[in-house]
Each structure stands twice: as C-alpha cells, then as structure tokens.
Amino acid sequence: MKKELIENLNRLRQTALNGGGEDKLKARRAKGLMTARDRIAGLVAPGSFMEFGMHVKHQCQDFGMKGKDLPCDGVVTGVGLVDGRPVAIFAQDFTVQGGSLGHAHAQKIARTQEYALTNGMPIIGINDSGGARIPEGEMALKGFGDIFYRNVQSSGVVPQISIIAGPCAGGAAYSPALTDFIIMKKTNAQMFITGPEVIKAVTGEACTMDEIGSAAAHASISGNVHFVAEDDAHALQIARRLLSYLPSNNMKDPPHDPTPVVSTQEDPYMEKLVPEDPKNPIDMKKVIERLFDEDTFFEVMQDFAKNAVIGFARMQGVVCGIVANQPTQKAGVLDIDASDKCARFIRFCNAFNIPLVTLVDVPGFLPGKHQERGGIIRHGAKMLHAYSASTVPKITLILRKAYGGAYIAMCSKHLGADAVYAWPTAEIAVMGPDGAANIIFKKDIAAAGEKAKAEALAAGKSEAEAEAAGKAAAAAAKKAHADEYAAQFAAPYRAAAQGIVDDVIDPAKSRAVISMALRNTLNKRGTRPPKKHGNMPL
C-alpha cells in the first residue's frame, strides 16, 4: 500500500478528531467544559468506541455553505462499552457550527438509533446544539422528524437516556422529551422551546432563561428533567449508574445479582421509624434505606412532586423499581404531578422487566379547585392504567394510611398486585375516621349538639353559652363516632379477612418478606388481551 494513502487517512482522521479546531477545543476545556469526544471518552471503556460516519459531509450549497467543511458534520456517533455492555452514543459537537443539526447530522443520529434498536442496546444522546441549521431549511426539519420517529420506535424496546450538556432549543428539545430519562447540567445548559425574547415579543410576558430553561426549573417545576448534574463528569457518572439498573433491551431481564440464599434476618430498627402518634409522618426515604440493600437506592426526579418517591434499588441483589408516598411532603397525598411522575415510571419498569415494590402511606388524592380544574381525575387515572397494564412482579406494602381511590391507585390487590402486605399500623378505608364520622354520623352529631344547646338554654344559660355547649357536645360526639369507625378500620385485619391483604407482618420482618415475595415472582409471565395498545388517559 502506498504510504501516501495512510498519510492522507491519518490527516483526514485528525481533522475529524479536532472538530472545530484545536483553539476551540482548548477554549472549551479552559472553561471547564468537555468536548464531544471528551464526553464519549468519559463514558465508555478506553479503546472500545467504534465510530460511525467520521467522514460524513453535508450537501448544502446555499447561504455560504458551499464548500464549507464541517468535521463529522457536528456530531460524533458510534458504539462503546459501558461496564462491559455495548451502548450506542451520539454527542453533538458545539465547536462545529454550534452543533447545529443539518440533514447529514440528523442521518448520523438516526443511523445510530437504528443500530441500537436492531442490536438491542441502550442509546445515550449528548445534546449540545444551537438548534436547526437554518441554511438547510426543510431538510433540517426532516432530520428532526427522522430522529423523533426513531425515538418512538425505540421506546419500550431499548432504554434511551438524554444528557443536556449545553443548549437544546426549539424542536431539538422534543427528542430528549421522547426518551426515558433526561440528565441536565446545573450550569452551561438550557432547554426550551421559545426563549425569553420570543416569549416577550409574542405574549408580552417578561421572563429570564433561568425561569424557563434551566435545570432547576425543569427538575422542580416542569418535571421534564429526571437528574441534575453538577458538570459534564457528573452527568456521565449518573448515566453509568442509571445503566447499572437497566437491561440492554426489553427482551432481557435487569442485571439482577441475587444473593444465593434469601436472608430472613429481622431488622428491629424498622419499628422505630413508626411514630407513636399517627399524626406524625413517617419519612419514607428512611424506610427505603432500611428496606433495600445498603447504598443502592437511586432516586429519580427527587426535586419534582416530592410527595411521591420513585427510583431504583436492589433487594438482596434483585433490581427493583420503587414507588412510594412521602408523608413528610403534603402528607403523602397523590396530586396531578405525583400521579404523572409515578405513572410514567411504572410504565418504564414494566417495559423493561423491572419488578415494582410499592410502599403505601396515602391519605387520598389532593382536594381543591386547582386540582379538579387541572384534571386530577385524568391524571390520577394514569396510575390506575399504568399499574393495571403492568405484568412485572408487583409487591405492595401498606405502612399506615391507605384511603379511598388513592389506596386503589397505589397498586392494590385489585390492580393486580402479586402480594400485598400490611403493618399492624395500616389503615385501609374509604376515608379517614374524622371525615367518615362527619358523613356517616352527621345526623347523630348534629342531634347531640342541638340537644346540649337546648338543655343549656333550659338551664338558663345565655345564647352564647348554649351555643358553646352545643359545639362542645357535637365535637365530643364526632370524636366518639370517629373512634368507633377507627376501631373497625384503623387496622388491617378487616382487609386481611377479605383476602385483599395477604398477610399482616411485623415491620422488622419487612425486608425478609418482600425479598422472598420478589424471588417467588421473578419468573412471572403475564399476558394481556391482543391489542395495539391501551388508550391511557394522557
């Protein structure tokens, strides 16, 4: 082979590796930012990255693009090994034309998506782009559509993870929104459809980029972002940890590493987590820390809808998805945001064969005009749909309150739970004792108040004194009836007698019981009636 051929190959490869040029690469690193190739190198095992399309060129001839060289067309694509498993990756290169998306750029991403789908491997997209390449017009828009289509075809087949490592604006934001998880950097990253200037021009509303496009806004308010990273390296670390809980595709089981023997050791400390006063909340995160393997809980969306907790963990080596109420926030009620958060996570776990453990302490759905007008019926129904459609192992533990429709929505036996356990502190009822007393014994309570008032007036008391006596008597009657109701329903044994709770267990035995229930259901095979898909109340 002629030496010149190898020299030319090396020259072309070096040009591609340099992206927008050595000066731009140095400038980025000086700011503490990784380049596209730095990010890939930080994610995959050394020497394992197999690149696609290094020599791809754009074909645009308009608006000064003719003859303009854009190395790799602004995106690096390929496959590398993460913890020994192949993962498809694309990383947009902001040093090349601002990482803008043209037709060739989009086709490289689409090819990577197809490769991941065909070969059953996760795909990670690292987004750092100024948006559509305007000179390419409708072909750039076609490119976005091609990517979106493949996002949807891959959904539920291979895990899809997006990292927002820089700007992600306009139509570009919809691809991450179609993936399973979004990781976004706390600084030097923005995601939005229209920026503050456009919003001001169209609506007259003034806002800042932080209010609409920052990681903080998306993680806590909009709910678009699942994880917030401190910097590039942290984002990559989150992605690697997330992959450690996931199978490569929907035909594989999660990377379980079950202990050879299921330990039945009790944990007496679990009982100490339950306050003696039922009005004091349990911190569900402390329960999760005791219940699952040490340091394995990986919370998802921790800043959004804090009254619900979701995430991954291991139970004696078995990978689980956790859905739980958090009584320290809004008393653990289900509201619009919590319902959306839980339902989508449930559907992800079901798609990828991840068993679900549900921890229940819920007083109901949040009442209020805003919730009703905001569609709490529709949003709450998403949880009913998600759990009912799930065929993975489903284990439920009721710790304390389990009232009304929210009890049903938290993976009750009626929605197909494989096993439901309850602590002796569990309360399973249509509503709480006070509310029930107000409805069931309304006439008795009113009569007690009227009788006391009449007796006080007959005894020569003033109108005000008689009114106070009536209120006191009504309150006493209400408490007596509430206590009567609680005696029947503020315990799990009535439900256990009906078979809707499989067993009432000592909190100290929770880990052992749930571990055994998971092992017993790992080979579960469930089917549903033939259909394209259900019509979830989106």
GUKE-409316 format. One record per atom (N, C-alpha, C): x, y, z; residue in three letters. Coordinates in steps of 0.2 Angstrom, whole numbers, plus 5000, padded with zeros to 4 digits. Layout:
<pts>
XYZAla...
</pts>
This chain:
<pts>
500449945000Met500050005000Met500450065000Met500250114996Lys500650174996Lys500650215002Lys501250235004Lys501250275011Lys500850335011Lys500750365005Glu500350425005Glu499650415006Glu499350355005Leu498650345007Leu498550345014Leu499050315018Ile498950305025Ile499050375028Ile499550415025Glu499650485027Glu499050525026Glu498650515021Asn498050555019Asn497550535024Asn497450465025Leu496950445030Leu497050475037Leu497750475039Asn497850505046Asn497750575046Asn497850615041Arg497650685040Arg496950695041Arg496550655037Leu495850665037Leu495550645044Leu495850595047Arg495550575054Arg495750635059Arg496350655059Gln496550705063Gln496150775063Gln495950785057Thr495450845056Thr494850835059Thr494550775058Ala493950755061Ala493950755069Ala494550725071Leu494650725079Leu494650795082Leu494950845078Asn495050915080Asn494350955080Asn493850925077Gly493150965077Gly493251035074Gly493051085078Gly493051155076Gly493751185076Gly494251145078Gly494951165078Gly495251165085Gly495851165085Glu496251155092Glu496151215096Glu496051275094Asp495951335098Asp495251335101Asp494751305098Lys494051305101Lys494051245106Lys494451195105Leu494451145110Leu494751165116Leu495351195115Lys495751225121Lys495251275125Lys494951315121Ala494551365124Ala493951335129Ala493651285126Arg493151245130Arg493451215136Arg493951185135Arg494251155141Arg494451205146Arg494751265144Ala494951315149Ala494351335153Ala493751335150Lys493151355154Lys492851295158Lys493151235158Gly492951185162Gly492451145159Gly492351145152Leu491851115148Leu492251055144Leu491850995144Met492150945140Met491950955133Met492350925128Thr492150925121Thr491750865120Thr491450855114Ala491050805112Ala491450735113Ala492050735111Arg492450675111Arg492750665119Arg492850715122Asp492950705129Asp492450675133Asp491750695131Arg491250665135Arg491150585133Arg491250575127Ile491250505125Ile491750465128Ile492350495129Ala492950455132Ala492750445139Ala492450495142Gly492250485149Gly491750445151Gly491350415146Leu490850375147Leu490950305145Leu491350285140Val491550215138Val492150195140Val492250125140Ala492950095142Ala493450125137Ala494050135139Pro494650155134Pro494650115129Pro494750135123Gly494850095117Gly494250065114Gly493650065117Ser493150025115Ser492650065110Ser492750125109Phe492250165105Phe492350155097Phe491850125094Met491850115087Met491450165084Met491750215080Glu491450275077Glu491050255071Glu490550295070Phe490150285063Phe490150355060Phe490250355054Gly490250425050Gly490650475051Gly491350455053Met491850505054Met491950555048Met491850525042His491950565036His491350595032His490750585036Val490150615033Val490250695031Val489950715026Lys489950785024Lys489250805022Lys489150875024His488450895022His488450915014His487850925012Gln487750935004Gln487451005003Gln487451045008Cys487151105007Cys487551155003Cys487251184998Gln487551234994Gln487351304995Gln486951314999Asp486551385000Asp486851425006Asp486751495005Phe486951535011Phe487651525014Phe488151525009Gly488851525011Gly489051455013Gly488651405013Met488851335015Met489251295010Met489251315003Lys489551284998Lys490351275000Lys490551215000Gly491251205001Gly491551215008Gly491051225012Lys491251235020Lys491351175023Lys491851165026Asp492051095029Asp491751095036Asp491351055038Leu491151045045Leu491350975047Leu491850965051Pro492150895053Pro491550855056Pro491450795054Cys490950755056Cys490250775056Cys490150835052Asp489550875052Asp489250885059Asp489750895064Gly489550925070Gly489250875075Gly489350815074Val489050765079Val489550695078Val489750675084Val490150615084Val489650555086Val489650505082Thr489150445083Thr489550375083Thr489250335087Gly489550265087Gly489350225093Gly489750175094Val489550125100Val490250115104Val490150115111Gly490650095115Gly490450055121Gly490850025125Leu490749985130Leu490650025137Leu490150015140Val490050045147Val489849985152Val490349975157Asp490349915161Asp490249845157Asp490649845151Gly490649785148Gly490049775143Gly489549825143Arg488949815138Arg489049865133Arg488849845127Pro488849895121Pro488249945122Pro488450015121Val487950065121Val488050115115Val487550125112Ala487550175106Ala487550245109Ala487950285106Ile488050355108Ile488050405102Ile487750465103Phe487950525099Phe488050585104Phe488550625101Ala488750685105Ala488850735100Ala488450785101Gln488450845097Gln489050885099Gln489350915093Asp490050955094Asp489851025093Asp489851065099Phe489651135098Phe490251175095Phe490851145095Thr491351185091Thr491351185084Thr490851145081Val490751145074Val490051175072Val490051235070Gln489451265068Gln488951265074Gln489251275080Gly488751275085Gly488351215087Gly488651155084Gly488251095085Gly487651095081Gly487551135076Ser486851145073Ser486751075069Ser486051065069Leu485851005066Leu485651015058Leu485950985054Gly485850985047Gly485650915045Gly485450905038His485250835036His485750785037His486350795036Ala486850735037Ala486950725044Ala486950775048His487050775055His486450725058His485850745056Ala485250705058Ala485350635056Ala485550625050Gln485550555047Gln486050515051Gln486650545054Lys487050505058Lys486750485064Lys486350535067Ile486050515073Ile485550455072Ile485150465067Ala484650415065Ala484950345064Ala485450345061Arg485850285059Arg486050255066Arg486250295071Thr486450265077Thr485850235081Thr485350275080Gln484650245084Gln484450185081Gln484550175074Glu484350115071Glu484750055073Glu485450075073Tyr485950025075Tyr485749995082Tyr485650045087Ala485450025094Ala484849985094Ala484350005090Leu483649965090Leu483749895087Leu484149885082Thr484249825078Thr484649775083Thr485149805086Asn485549765090Asn485449765098Asn484849795100Gly484649785107Gly485149815112Gly485349875111Met485749915116Met485449985118Met485650005124Pro485450075126Pro485750125121Pro485450185121Ile485650235117Ile485750295122Ile486250335122Ile486350395125Ile486550455121Ile486150505121Gly486150565117Gly486450615121Gly487050645119Ile487350705122Ile487150765118Ile486650805121Asn486450865117Asn486850925119Asn487050965113Asp487451025114Asp487451055108Asp486851095106Ser486751115099Ser486351185099Ser486551225095Gly486151285094Gly485551285091Gly485351225088Gly484751205085Gly484751185078Gly484251205074Ala484251185067Ala484751225063Ala485051195058Arg485551235054Arg485151265049Arg485051335050Ile484551375046Ile484651365038Ile485251375036Pro485351365028Pro485051305025Pro485051255029Glu484751185026Glu483951185026Glu483651235029Gly482951235029Gly482551175031Gly482151155026Glu481651105027Glu482051035028Glu482651025025Met483050965026Met483250955034Met483351015037Ala483551015044Ala482950995048Ala482351015046Leu481750995049Leu481550925048Leu481650905042Lys481650825041Lys482050785045Lys482650815046Gly483150775051Gly482850775058Gly482550825060Phe482250815067Phe481650765067Phe481250765062Gly480750715061Gly480950645061Gly481550635057Asp481850565057Asp482050545064Asp482350595068Ile482550575074Ile481950555079Ile481450605079Phe480850595083Phe480550525082Phe480450505076Tyr480150445074Tyr480550385077Tyr481250385076Arg481650335079Arg481650335087Arg481550395090Asn481450395097Asn480850355099Asn480350365095Val479650325097Val479750255095Val480050235090Gln480150165088Gln480550125093Gln481050165096Ser481450135101Ser481150135108Ser480650175109Ser480350175116Ser480050105118Ser480250085124Gly480050025127Gly480449965124Gly480849975119Val481249925116Val481949925119Val482249985119Val482949995122Val482950055126Val483250055132Pro483250115136Pro483650175132Pro483350235133Gln483550295130Gln483650345135Gln484350375135Ile484550425140Ile484750485136Ile484550545138Ser484750605136Ser485150645141Ser485750675139Ile486150725143Ile486050785139Ile485850835143Ile485850905141Ile486450945143Ile486950945139Ala487650965141Ala487751045139Ala487251075135Gly487351135133Gly486651165130Gly486651205125Pro485951225123Pro485651175120Pro484951175121Cys484551125117Cys483851155116Cys483751195110Ala483251245109Ala482751225104Ala482151245104Gly481651235099Gly481451165098Gly481451145092Gly481251075090Gly481751025093Gly482351045094Ala482850995097Ala482650965104Ala482251005107Ala482050985114Ala481650925114Ala481250915109Tyr480750865109Tyr481050795108Tyr481650785106Ser481950715106Ser482150695113Ser482450735117Pro482550715124Pro481950705127Pro481350745126Ala480750735129Ala480450665128Ala480650635122Leu480350575120Leu480750515123Leu481350525126Thr481750475129Thr481550465136Thr481850415139Asp481650385145Asp481850435151Asp482450455151Phe482750495156Phe483150555153Phe483150605157Ile483550665155Ile483950685161Ile484550695159Ile485050715164Ile485350785161Ile485250835166Met485450905163Met485950935168Met486450975165Lys486951005169Lys486651065173Lys486851075179Lys486651135183Lys486751205179Lys487351205176Thr487651265173Thr487851255166Thr487851305162Asn488051305155Asn487651255151Asn486951255153Ala486551215149Ala485851245149Ala485451245144Gln484751265143Gln484351225139Gln483751215141Met483251185136Met482651215136Met482351235130Phe481751275130Phe481551275123Phe480851285122Ile480551295115Ile480651365112Ile480451415116Thr480551485114Thr480851515120Thr481351555118Gly481751595123Gly481351655125Gly481651695130Pro481351745133Pro481251805128Pro481651815123Glu481451865119Glu480851855114Glu480851795112Val480251775108Val479551775112Val479651755119Ile479051755123Ile478851825124Ile479351875125Lys479151945126Lys478851975120Lys479051955114Ala478851985108Ala478151955107Ala477951895108Val477351865106Val476851875111Val476951865118Thr476451875123Thr476551935127Thr477151965127Gly477252025131Gly477452005138Gly477551945139Glu477751925146Glu478551925147Glu478751955152Ala479451955153Ala479651895158Ala480251865156Cys480551815160Cys481251805158Cys481551765162Thr482351755161Thr482451685159Thr483051675156Met483151605154Met483151555160Met483351575166Asp483351535172Asp482651505173Asp482151555172Glu481551535174Glu481151485169Glu481451485163Ile481151435158Ile481551385156Ile482251395156Gly482651345153Gly483151315157Gly483251325163Ser483751305167Ser483651235170Ser484151195172Ala484051135175Ala483551135182Ala483651195185Ala483251195192Ala482551205190Ala482351245185Ala481651255183Ala481351185180Ala481751145176His481551085173His481451035178His481951035183Ala481950975188Ala481450985194Ala481251045195Ser480751055201Ser480051085199Ser480051115193Ile479351145191Ile479051115185Ile479351105180Ser479051075174Ser479051005174Ser479550975178Gly479650905178Gly479950865172Gly480250905168Asn480550875161Asn481150845163Asn481550865168Val482250835169Val482250785175Val482550725174His482550675180His483150685184His483750705182Phe484350715186Phe484650775184Phe484950815190Val485350875189Val486050855190Val486450875186Ala487250855186Ala487550925188Ala488150915192Glu488550975193Glu488950995187Glu489150955183Asp489550965177Asp489550905173Asp489950915167Asp489950855162Asp490150795166Asp490650785170Ala490950725173Ala490350695177Ala490050735181His489450715185His488850685181His488750715175Ala488250695171Ala488350625168Ala488950615166Leu489250545164Leu489150495169Leu489350515175Gln489350475181Gln488550445182Gln488150495182Ile487450475183Ile487150435178Ile487350445171Ala487150395166Ala487450325167Ala488050325169Arg488350255170Arg487950215176Arg487850255181Arg487450225187Arg486750205185Arg486450245181Leu485750235179Leu485750165175Leu486250165170Leu486350095166Leu486450035170Leu486750045176Ser486849985180Ser486249955183Ser485649985182Tyr485049955185Tyr484649935179Tyr484849945173Leu484349935167Leu484649875163Leu484149835160Pro484349785155Pro484549825148Pro484949785144Ser485049815137Ser484449825133Ser483949785134Asn483349795130Asn482849755133Asn482249765130Asn481649735133Asn481549665133Asn481949625130Met481949555129Met482449525135Met482749565138Lys483249545144Lys482949565150Lys483249525155Asp483049545162Asp483549595165Asp483349635170Pro483849685173Pro484449645175Pro484949685176Pro485649655179Pro485549635186Pro485149585188His485049555195His485649525197His485849525203Asp486349485206Asp486149465213Asp485649415212Pro485349395218Pro485849355223Pro485749365229Thr486149335234Thr485949255234Thr486449215235Pro486249145235Pro485749115239Pro485649145245Val485149125250Val484749195252Val484149185252Val483749245254Val483749255262Val484049305264Ser484149315271Ser483449335275Ser483349295280Thr482649315284Thr482849355290Thr483449385291Gln483649415297Gln483149475298Gln482949485304Glu482449545306Glu482849605307Glu482549665306Asp482849725307Asp482349765312Asp482549755319Pro482149785324Pro482149865323Pro482649895320Tyr482649965319Tyr482049995315Tyr481749955311Met481249975307Met480649995311Met480449965316Glu479949985321Glu480050055324Glu480650075324Lys480750145327Lys480650195322Lys480550185316Leu480450235311Leu479650255311Leu479250215315Val478550225315Val478450275321Val478250335321Pro478050375326Pro477450345330Pro477450355337Glu476850335341Glu476250375339Glu476350435338Asp475750475336Asp475650465329Asp475050445327Pro474850435320Pro474850495316Pro474850555319Lys474850615316Lys475550635314Lys476050605316Asn476750625314Asn476950585308Asn477250615303Pro477350575297Pro477950525298Pro477950475294Ile478550435293Ile478950465287Ile479550465288Asp480050485282Asp480150425278Asp479850425272Met479850365268Met480550345266Met480950395265Lys481650385262Lys482050345268Lys481950355274Lys482250315279Lys482050245279Lys481350235277Val481150165277Val481450135271Val481550165265Ile481850135259Ile482550125261Ile482950165264Glu483650155266Glu483750085270Glu483250075275Arg483250015279Arg483049955275Arg482549965271Leu482249905267Leu482649875262Leu483049915258Phe483349895252Phe484149895254Phe484549855249Asp485249855250Asp485549915251Asp486049915256Glu486349975258Glu486650015252Glu486550085251Asp486850125246Asp486650105239Asp486050075238Thr485850055232Thr485250095229Thr484950135234Phe484450175232Phe484650235227Phe484350235221Phe484550285216Phe483850325214Phe483750385218Glu483150415217Glu483050455210Glu482550455207Val482350485201Val481850545202Val482050595199Met481550655200Met481450685207Met482050685210Gln481950695218Gln481750765219Gln481750815214Asp481550885216Asp480850905213Asp480550855210Phe479850865207Phe479350825211Phe478750855213Ala478250815216Ala478550775222Ala478850815227Lys479150775232Lys478750735237Lys478050745236Asn477550705240Asn477550625237Asn477950615232Ala478050545229Ala478750535228Ala478950475230Val479650455229Val479750395224Val480150405219Ile480250345214Ile480950335213Ile481150275211Gly481850265210Gly482050195210Gly482650175209Phe482950105208Phe483250085214Phe483250025216Ala483749995221Ala483749925220Ala484149895225Arg484249825225Arg483949795231Arg483649735231Met483349695237Met483749635237Met484249625241Gln484649565241Gln484849545234Gln485049595231Gly485349595224Gly484849595218Gly484249595220Val483749595214Val483549675213Val483649695206Val483449765204Val482749775205Val482549825208Cys481849845209Cys481749915207Cys481049935205Gly480850005204Gly480450015210Gly480550075213Ile480150095220Ile479650145218Ile479050135220Val478550195220Val478350205227Val478350265230Ala478150275237Ala477850335238Ala477450345243Asn477150405245Asn477650435250Asn477750505251Gln478150535256Gln477750575260Gln477550545266Pro477150585271Pro477450655274Pro478050655273Thr478350725275Thr478250785271Thr477950765265Gln477850815260Gln477050815258Gln476750865260Lys475950865258Lys475650805261Lys475850775267Ala475550715270Ala475650655265Ala475950665260Gly476050605255Gly475450595251Gly475050645250Val474450645245Val474650635238Val474250605234Leu474350605227Leu474050665224Leu474350705220Asp474150755216Asp474250745209Asp474150805205Ile474250795197Ile474950775196Ile475450815199Asp476150805197Asp476450735200Asp476250715206Ala476450655208Ala476150595204Ala475550605202Ser475250545198Ser475650545191Ser475750595188Asp476150595182Asp476850565183Asp477150585188Lys477850565190Lys477850485191Lys477350465195Cys477350385196Cys477150345190Cys476650375187Ala476350335181Ala476950315176Ala477250375174Arg477750365169Arg478350315171Arg478550315177Phe479050275180Phe478850205180Phe478150195182Ile477850125182Ile477950095175Ile477750135170Arg477750105163Arg478450095161Arg478950135163Phe479650115161Phe479850055164Phe479650045170Cys479949975174Cys479549915170Cys478949925169Asn478549875166Asn478849855159Asn479049905155Ala479349895148Ala479949855149Ala480349865154Phe481049835154Phe481149785160Phe480549755162Asn480549695166Asn480849705173Asn480749765175Ile480949785182Ile480449775187Ile480449735192Pro479949725197Pro479849785201Pro479149795203Leu478949855206Leu478849845214Leu479049885218Val478949875225Val478549945227Val477949945229Thr477550005231Thr477550005239Thr477650065241Leu477650075248Leu477050135249Leu476550115253Val475950155254Val475850185261Val475850255260Asp475550295266Asp475250355263Asp474650345261Val474250395257Val473550415260Val473450475261Pro472850495264Pro472250505259Pro472550505252Gly472050515247Gly472350555241Gly471850575237Phe472050625232Phe471950695234Phe472350745232Leu472350815235Leu471750845233Leu471350865238Pro470750905236Pro470850975234Pro470451015230Gly470551085229Gly470351105222Gly470151165221Lys469851185215Lys470451185209Lys471051195211His471551195206His471651125204His471651075208Gln471751005206Gln471150985202Gln470550995204Glu470050975200Glu470051005193Glu470151075193Arg470151105186Arg470751085182Arg471251065185Gly471851045182Gly471850975179Gly471350935181Gly471250875178Gly471450815183Gly471350825189Ile471650765194Ile471350705192Ile470750705190Ile470350635188Ile470750605182Ile470950645177Arg471350615172Arg472050595174Arg472350635177His473050625179His473050565184His472650565189Gly472650505194Gly472450445190Gly472050445185Ala471850385181Ala472450355178Ala473050395177Lys473650375173Lys473950315178Lys473950325184Met474250275189Met473850215189Met473150215189Leu472750155188Leu472850115182Leu472950155176His473050125170His473750095170His474250125172Ala474950105172Ala475050045176Ala474750045182Tyr474849985187Tyr474449925184Tyr473849935181Ser473449885179Ser473749855173Ser474049895169Ala474349865162Ala475049825164Ala475349835169Ser475949805171Ser475949735172Ser476449695169Thr476449625170Thr477049605174Thr477449645176Val478049635180Val477849615187Val478249585191Pro478149575198Pro477949635202Pro477449635206Lys477149695209Lys477049675216Lys477449705221Ile477449695228Ile477249755231Ile476749755236Thr476449815239Thr476549805247Thr476749855250Leu476749855257Leu476449925260Leu475849915264Ile475549965267Ile475749985274Ile476050035275Leu476350055281Leu475850085286Leu475450135284Arg474950165288Arg474350185284Arg474250245282Lys473550265279Lys473550235272Lys472950215270Ala472850195263Ala472050205262Ala471950265260Tyr471250295260Tyr470950305253Tyr470350285252Gly469950295246Gly470350275239Gly470150315234Gly470450305227Gly471250295227Gly471550335232Ala472250335232Ala472550265234Ala472150235239Tyr472350165241Tyr472350125235Tyr471850125231Ile471750085225Ile472350095220Ile472450165219Ala472950185214Ala473650165216Ala473850155222Met474450135225Met474550055224Met474450025219Cys474549955217Cys474249915222Cys473549915223Ser473149875227Ser473149805224Ser472849755228Lys472749695225Lys472249695219Lys471849745219His471349755214His471649775207His472249805207Leu472549825201Leu473049765199Leu473049715202Gly473549655200Gly474149645204Gly474149675210Ala474749665214Ala474849585216Ala475449565215Asp475549495216Asp475549475224Asp475749525228Ala475749515235Ala475649575238Ala475149585243Val475049645247Val475149625255Val475649665258Tyr475749655265Tyr475549725268Tyr475449715275Ala475249775279Ala475649775286Ala475849825288Trp476049835295Trp475449835300Trp475549825306Pro474949825311Pro474649895311Pro475049945309Thr474850015309Thr474450035303Thr474349995298Ala473950005292Ala473250025293Ala473050075290Glu472350095290Glu472050095283Glu471550045281Ile471350035274Ile470550055275Ile470350115272Ala469750135272Ala469550185267Ala468850195266Val468650245261Val468950315262Val468950325269Met469250395271Met469450395278Met469750445280Gly470050445287Gly469450445292Gly469550435299Pro469050425303Pro468650495304Pro468950555304Asp468650615305Asp468150625300Asp468350615294Gly467950635288Gly467350585287Gly467550515289Ala466950465289Ala466450485294Ala466650505300Ala466150525305Ala465750575303Ala466050625300Asn465650685298Asn465050665293Asn465250615289Ile464750595284Ile464250535287Ile464550485290Ile464150435292Ile463650455298Ile463950495302Phe463550505309Phe463350585309Phe463350615303Lys463150685303Lys462550705307Lys461950665306Lys461350675310Lys461450665317Lys461850615319Asp461950605326Asp462350655330Asp462850685326Ile463250735329Ile462850805329Ile462450815324Ala462050875324Ala461550875330Ala461250815331Ala460750805336Ala461050815343Ala461650785344Ala462050795350Ala462150865352Ala462350905347Gly462450975348Gly461851015349Gly461251005346Glu460651035347Glu460351015354Glu460450955356Lys460150935362Lys460550975368Lys461250975367Ala461651015373Ala461451085373Ala461351115367Lys461151185367Lys460451195370Lys460051155368Ala459351165371Ala459351155379Ala459751105381Glu459751095388Glu460151155392Glu460651185389Ala460951245391Ala460451305392Ala460051315387Leu459551365387Leu459051355392Leu458851295393Ala458351275398Ala458651285405Ala459251285406Ala459551295412Ala459751365413Ala459451405409Gly459551475410Gly460251505407Gly460551475403Lys461251495401Lys461051545395Lys461551585394Ser461451635388Ser461551605382Ser461351645376Glu461351615370Glu462051595368Glu462551635370Ala463251625368Ala463551555372Ala463351555378Glu463551495382Glu463251435379Glu462551435377Ala462251375375Ala462551355368Ala462751405364Glu463051395358Glu463751355359Glu464051375364Ala464751345365Ala464651275368Ala464151265372Ala463951195374Ala463751155369Ala463351175364Gly463151135358Gly463751115354Gly464251165353Lys464851145349Lys465251095352Lys465351105359Ala465751055363Ala465450985362Ala464750985363Ala464450915363Ala464550885356Ala464450925351Ala464550905344Ala465250875343Ala465750915345Ala466450885345Ala466550825348Ala466250815354Ala466350755358Ala465950695354Ala465450715352Ala465050655348Ala465450635342Ala465750685338Lys466150675332Lys466750625334Lys467050645340Lys467650605342Lys467450535344Lys466950525347Ala466650465349Ala466550415343Ala466250445338His466050415332His466650395328His467150445328Ala467750435324Ala468150375327Ala468150375334Asp468450325337Asp468150255336Asp467550255335Glu467150195334Glu467350175326Glu467350215322Tyr467550205315Tyr468250175315Tyr468750215318Ala469450195318Ala469550125321Ala469150105326Ala469150035329Ala469049985324Ala468649995319Gln468549945314Gln469049955308Gln469150015306Phe469550025300Phe470250045301Phe470450065307Ala471150095308Ala471650035310Ala471549975306Ala471949915307Ala471849875301Ala472349835299Pro472249805293Pro471949735293Pro471649715299Tyr471349645299Tyr470749635295Tyr470349685295Arg469749685291Arg469849665284Arg470349705281Ala470549695274Ala470949625273Ala471249605278Ala471549535278Ala471049485278Ala470549495282Ala469949445282Ala469649435275Ala469649495271Gln469349495265Gln469849465259Gln470449455261Gly470949425257Gly471249485252Gly471149545254Ile471449595249Ile472149625252Ile472249595258Val472949595261Val473149525262Val473749505260Asp473949435260Asp474249425267Asp474549465271Asp474749455277Asp474949525281Asp474849515287Val475049575292Val475649555295Val476149595294Ile476849575296Ile477149625301Ile477549605305Asp478049645309Asp478449685305Asp478449755306Pro478949795302Pro479649765302Pro479849735307Ala480549705307Ala480649655302Ala480149625300Lys480149565295Lys480049595288Lys480049655287Ser479849685280Ser480349665275Ser480949675276Arg481449655271Arg481449585269Arg481449545274Ala481449465273Ala480749445269Ala480249475271Val479549455267Val479549475260Val479749545259Ile479749575252Ile480249535248Ile480849525251Ser481349485247Ser481149415245Ser480849385249Met480549315247Met480049325242Met479549375243Ala479049385238Ala479349405231Ala479849435231Leu480149455224Leu480449395221Leu480849355225Arg481149295222Arg480549245219Arg480049245223Asn479449195221Asn479149225214Asn479249285212Thr478849305207Thr479349325201Thr479949315202Leu480449335196Leu480349305190Leu480049245190Asn479849205184Asn479149215181Asn478849265184Lys478149285182Lys478049295175Lys477549265172Arg477449285165Arg476749305164Arg476549365162Gly475949385162Gly475749405154Gly475149405153Thr474949415146Thr474349465147Thr474149505141Arg473649545141Arg473249535134Arg472549555134Pro472249535128Pro472549565122Pro472549535116Pro472849565110Pro472649635108Pro473049675107Lys472849745105Lys473449785103Lys473349835100Lys473949885098Lys474249915104Lys473849945108His473949975115His473349995118His473350005124Gly472850035128Gly472750115127Gly472250145128Asn472150215127Asn472250255134Asn472850265136Met472950295143Met472750365143Met472450385149Pro472150455149Pro472650505149Pro473050515144Leu473550565144Leu473350635145Leu
</pts>
